[in-house]
Amino acid sequence: MTIVGVNPPGFTGAESVEASPDVFGALAMESLVSRVWDGSLLGNANRWWLQIMARPKAGVSEAAAQAQLNATLRQAVQSLMKPKSGDDLPTLMLTDGSRGLNESGKQLAQPLFVLLALTAMVLVLACANLANLLLARSTARQREMSVRLALGAGRGRILRQMLTESLLLAICGGALGLLVGYMGRNILLQLTTSSSSDAAPMQGAFSWGVFAFNAVLSVATGILFGLAPAWRATRTEVQSGLKESAQTTTRRRGGYAGKAIVGFQIAVSMLLVAGAGVFLRTLINLHRVDPGFDVRNLVLFAIEPPKQRYPVDKQGELFARIEERVAAVPGVDAVSAESVAFLANSRSMDDFVSTGMKPAKGEEHGELDNYVGDQYFATLRIPVVAGRSFNAQDTANSPKVAVVNEALAKEYWRGQNPIGKTFTTSDLEGKPLLYTIVGVCGDTHYDNLRNDPPPIYFLSYRQAPDVSWGMTFAVRTRMPRATITPSLRAAVSSMDRDLPLIEVRTQQEQIDEITTSERVFANLTGGFGVLALVLACIGIYGVMAYGVSQRTNEIGIRMALGAGRESVLGMILREATWIAAIGVTVGLAIALALGRVVASLLYGIRSWDPVTFAIATMLLILVALGASWIPARRAASVDPMKALRHE
């Protein structure tokens, strides 16, 4: 093939933004390079793996385009496939192709919605702290505002001054946040990239739209949350403000606005901390799932031999030779080929009809399958609980045999010994193939960890009618992947230097890849939870410290009348505790109400898990007490004589 063009670095094609094909070829040349099937994709009526993209002409409606394309498809099916009377004919469905197939968008739609909601909660927490700060400052500056008003400043001028200050805070904070966001825009994308992936990681392009949205959001929050303190400053009474010191000892305890904001912060923090807890426990639960085989010290790589060099009838021999060469590599304990790598979000299903079954007309029976080598169960350390596994006597010319797992045996032969039972499946041309069960193995997870182990039957690749789609080799080794990989490449290259090792990774890396979304969620929600605790801690400390400074005279009077330091300390801590208790209660109620939103993202845990909620509750109470401890100690150490002369 001759290279005639080079795509830009960011071009990924229309299928996925997470992986970019290295080579794009003309569809008419597909039959020359395809390793998966015989003949041309365009000329084989049994092959449907083709997506079509088109740009409609101006003025053509979607309904008209779909009707015309359906008519063309129906004519092609009737002329080329000769359907029988009563067969269902395929129909064509038009979908929006502006983002390609957009599988990533479909998979990440709900998780990203949840992350966006969590981000909004963190923003609200930051805004609540800003409002608390500005409320406290406006109260502390009442005398200043009274002096300004007494000297002739209008209330509109005071309002503008306060809004200008809050807006300046928002602009400075927003600018810093935008800078950090720009510099770290690829961090989230790197979290979703597998360590074993050969594809270049996704890059987050700078977007003026996102920049403008966040800039406007920063300004809007500054104005919105600075409005109440600014309005409060304009309501200052000049006479009482100038005589504030005379009223300090008699003024009723207030600050309900600040305490309400702190309670709101704790409620939001409860949501974030509880959310972080359930997602973290989901990740832990997935890692605790027993996959049914030993994932340690397993290195995987794929081989896809070209048919032009290795015809279908020669590929079984090739895979056997590769197993022999790899098994001879120093440091390799065992090796076996498998058509489907476990826990890789990959599935293969074929017909499965137990002898004696009579499926109803039109009814299809299929089960998951896997074509494997003789040492497969020993390599993955899957126990064979009855009968035997495959051996060298199971050749292409010997009677066809199979090993089934316990789940399949229970489904078809409950209470019976499946050894010796037979079933049929079919080859690529639809011809039935009879297999005899010679062994039963333990259950394993197949394509993911969330679902229960499914029924699976295993066939020897030596007896497979066609394994031209390639095989994955599982290598049991005591050496790290990076150390053993050159030796594995050399072993395969010694047979054919043009056979590359594809997607070299460990089994654990494979598992980490399919749990990427759970890991990202646990990391991000954990970070949000820590940030929420810090913001809540700052809010509680600020309100309690400001309250203590405003109540210096009151505390002095209490102590002068006989109140002990422990009594004053307990008074401040009790106040912080009931604020935290109210906030936690509200947060718990909201978390319970919103549990259904994230229920589908969890595993092995309920959205209202009592253990997680109890831990989150205790953590927030402790944070509230810790944040209020320093102001409480400061209040307890007040000298009554100095307090009575305060201001």
Secondary structure as UniProt FT lines:
FT   TURN            9..10
FT   HELIX           27..29
FT   HELIX           30..33
FT   TURN            41..43
FT   TURN            45..46
FT   TURN            58..59
FT   HELIX           62..80
FT   TURN            85..86
FT   TURN            98..101
FT   HELIX           103..140
FT   HELIX           142..150
FT   TURN            151..152
FT   HELIX           155..183
FT   TURN            184..186
FT   HELIX           187..191
FT   TURN            195..196
FT   HELIX           208..234
FT   HELIX           238..242
FT   HELIX           244..247
FT   TURN            248..250
FT   HELIX           256..288
FT   TURN            296..297
FT   STRAND          298..303
FT   TURN            307..309
FT   HELIX           312..327
FT   TURN            330..331
FT   STRAND          332..338
FT   TURN            342..343
FT   STRAND          349..351
FT   STRAND          353..354
FT   TURN            355..356
FT   TURN            361..362
FT   STRAND          366..372
FT   TURN            374..375
FT   HELIX           376..380
FT   STRAND          384..387
FT   TURN            392..393
FT   TURN            396..397
FT   STRAND          401..405
FT   HELIX           406..412
FT   TURN            414..415
FT   TURN            419..420
FT   STRAND          422..426
FT   TURN            428..429
FT   STRAND          432..441
FT   STRAND          456..460
FT   HELIX           461..463
FT   TURN            468..469
FT   STRAND          471..477
FT   HELIX           481..493
FT   TURN            494..495
FT   TURN            497..498
FT   STRAND          502..506
FT   HELIX           507..514
FT   HELIX           516..550
FT   HELIX           552..560
FT   TURN            561..562
FT   HELIX           565..593
FT   HELIX           595..598
FT   HELIX           599..601
FT   TURN            607..608
FT   HELIX           610..636
FT   HELIX           640..644
//
